Amino acid sequence: MSSNQQLAFFTFFCPMSKTTISGFSMVRNATKLYYPIKQAIESILPIVDEFVIAIGKGDEDDTTRAEVESINSPKVKIIDTFWDLEKYPRGMENAHQTDIAKSHCKGDWLFYLQADEVVHEKYLPAIKKKCEELKDDNAVEGLLFRYKHFWGDYNHFHVSHGWYPNEVRIVRNKPEIHSWESAQSFRRIPNFDGLNYRQQEGTFKLKVARVEAYIYHYGWVRPPHYMQNKKKALDTVHKGSKRVGEIYKDAAQDFDFGPMNLLGGFKETHPKVMQGWIARFDWADKLQLTGKPNPNRKPHKHEKTKYRILTFIEQTFLGGRQLGGFRNFILLKSK
């Protein structure tokens, strides 16, 4: 039985359930920066009752809004926004935009996907079922997903220290739950002032249950020149345009992914909604498969000896469990 058939079977035989799920996201200049935003939305559209997306005013030659409209689904709801990087510096505009989309959601559960995150259809039944099972369990504030971070192409992903292996992507529809820092995660923030998304004091990590599903993160899979432009755009949101001008003044036009043999090989299937997107792959000749990293650039984190040693220890002796690292949640293991 296929994943879609399983989902249909589950839905048919559970008609008493009234659990609702809203998908939501935010984006700006997606088409200019090679974000698979359409695929991200389509990947969870079968299990959500609506998908709310905040689309920031982009450059004149960007066609993000038309791309999202081409999904042609009554579930998709677009909120037009404006990004204010002075009011929300250091990446906080990402969280602010996420909160804007969240505020328009009506579901019991809110399923957040960033513009470069996609869910494989094989996980949809398990996600839907978990939402149904925990709907009335108020001890659970969110659901935790595992991650695969792809790098360079669609056949390599990170198995390395420093890349977050888990993250919260479904939360309760409660006004005290907000996007946090640069929108990587969420926290409960009572009496939030709506400005300081990086505040620590008076904030609370969410209590979450694990759902046995992966988020496929394609944020570092782009043609090298697009990757460099995306990196500049992201750094602008975090560091400001003046600082970015200084950082990239003498930088190469194309991003250097480095030797691909330092990554894990991906032998499984990608989400069906990604097939057309992956078919556009045409930069294999610009990737370095083996050899040593370019000594004339700053090494990537996974290329550094420190992180390679930590990765070896974690993968060899700890079953992949990371030592330290970003952990913005409280996992309820009994759920």
Protein Blocks (a to p, Z undefined) as FASTA:
>chain_A
ZZklmmmmmmmmmmmbccdcddddddehklmnopakklmmmmmmmmpcbdcdddddddfk
bcklmmmmmnopakbccddddddfklmgghlmmmmmmmmmmmmpcbfbdcdddfkbccdf
klmmmmmmmmmmmmmmmkbgbdcddddddehiambccddehiafbdcfbdcddfkbcceh
jlpaccddehiehlammbfghpacddddddddddddfklgccfklmmmmmmmmmmmmnoj
klmmmmmmmgcfbdcebjfklpccdfbdcdfklmmmmmmpcclmmpcfbdcddfkbccdf
klpmklmmmmmmmmmmnnopagejjddbdddfkZZ
